[in-house]
C-alpha cells in the first residue's frame, strides 16, 4: 500500500535559534514521594552519607537534567524555608495545605543544594509569595547567597555551608492566578508584589534572574489578561514569565491526545504575543523570555486537583503518601516526545523548561521504598532530547498528510524539529508520527549541511500502545533501532518510514 509522504527541508540559513541547555530541566516538589523515598531515603541500601539514593542519582545523571526547580509547586505557597535548615532533630513538623500531608522538613534547602551539586545541575528556587512576601524573600536570598558577615549568611555557615549556594534563577511564587493556591491573588495584587520583591532582590544582587508567574494554563479564564497586567507592573524587573501545561487522554479520544502539542505551541505563541504587546506599550527595548517550568502528561481530574484522581481524600495528613504516581504507557511517551519537540521549535523564546516532576510523582523515574528504581517510558525521549537537542534549532516547516481530531480539527500526522551541533557537525531530527495505525513515509531534503550518513535511527513504539514499565517488568519498553536499511541518506535526501504512533531520533553526520 502506498502511503502519503511527509516532507521538509533543512538549511543552515533558516534557523529558530539556539536551544538553551536549561530547556532540559526538571522539578522537585515536596509532594507525595518525590523527595521522601524518591531522591532522599536514609537507610536505603544505595543511600550515601547524606541520605540521597545513589541509584536515583545515577538515573538523574543519565536523564540529563540541567536545572531543577524547588520546592514547589503548590507546596511553596505556604512553605517557611527556615523550617528546612539547621539541625534535623529540631526541625518542626508542619501541615502541608497544598497536598494535605505532613511535612517532616528532614530534607530542606541545604540538602537540595547538596543534591543538585552531586548531579552537576543548576538550582531554580521558588519563593513563597502566597502567605509571605518581600521580607521573607530577601531573607532567603541573603541566607543562600551572601558570602558572610551578616546574621543570615553566618547562620548558613553555622549550619555547615560556609560557601554561598549561588542560586541565580528564582521563581517569584507559583501559580498565583489559581484559586487553589494558598494565598491566591488577583493579577493586580500579584503584579505589585512581584515587582516589589524583584526590586528588593535586585538591590541585593542586580544579576539575579527572575521568573514572574504567568497563567497556570491557557484554559484559565484570566489567561493573557493576567500576563498583561503582571508585566505592566514587572516588565523591567523580571526576565521570564512562566507557563504550565499538563495533558492526558480523556474520554477515549486518543487522536486528540496525540495532538496535545498543538495546544502547547499555541500557548507559547500567545504568551509571546502578549509579552511583546506589553513591551511595545511600555516602549521597552527589553524582551521577556518564557520559562515553561511545569509540563508533562498527567492524568488529572479537573483543572488542578489537590490529590491523585484515584486516591481517597488524605484525611489523616500522612507523611509522604503515594500521590500522582502515574504509570506511563508508550502512547504517553510519544505525546511526551511531541511536547519536547514543541519546546525546541520555540527555542528562540522558551529559555527554561522543567519537566514536572523528577521522581515518582508524574515522573520519568520510579522507585520503591527500600527497593529498586527504574525508568518509565517517558524517560527515554527526555534523555535523548537532552543528549542530542543542544545546538542550533533548524527551521522545520513540514508538508504532511493530516488527520481529524475532535479537539484541534485537522492536525498534521508529522510533528518534527531538528537540531544542529555546530561543533560536531551532526544534525539530529526528532519526529513523531501521530497516526495510531499507519506508517508515515518521510523525506528530508538536506541543503548545505555537509551530511552524508545516518548514524542511528532510534524508535520508541510498540505493538501494544499501552505497554509500560513496572517494578516487575522494568525494561518492558525501551527504544529500538529502525530496521536495517529502512533509513537511508543519498543524494542529499534522507528517506525513512516512521512506525505508527512513534517517537523517532535520527542522527546524521
Secondary structure, DSSP 4 states (H G I P E B T S, - for coil): ---PEEEEEEETTSEEEEPPGGGGEEE--SSTTSTBTTTB-TTSTTB-TTSBBHHHHHHHHHHT--EEEES-SGGGGG--GGGGSS-GGGPPPEEETTTTEEE--SS-HHHHHHHHHHTT-EEEEE---SS--HHHHHHHHHHHH--SSSHHHHHHHHTT--S-----EEEE-S-TT-TTSTT---HHHHHHHHHHHHHHHHHH-TT-EEEE---S-TTSTTTTHHHHHHHHHHGGG-SEEEEEEEE---TT-HHHHHTTHHHHHHHHHHHHHHHHHHHHHTT-----EEEEEEEEE---SSSS-SS-TTSPP-TT--BS---S----BHHHHHHHHHHHHHHHHTTTTEEEEEEE-SBSSS-SEEE-TTS-EEE-THHHHHHHHHHH--SEEEP---B--EEEETTTEEEESEEEEEEE-TTT--EEEEEEE--SS--EEEEEEEESS----EEEEEEE--SSTT-B--STTTTSS--EEPPTTSSEEETTEEEEEEPSSEEEEEEE-
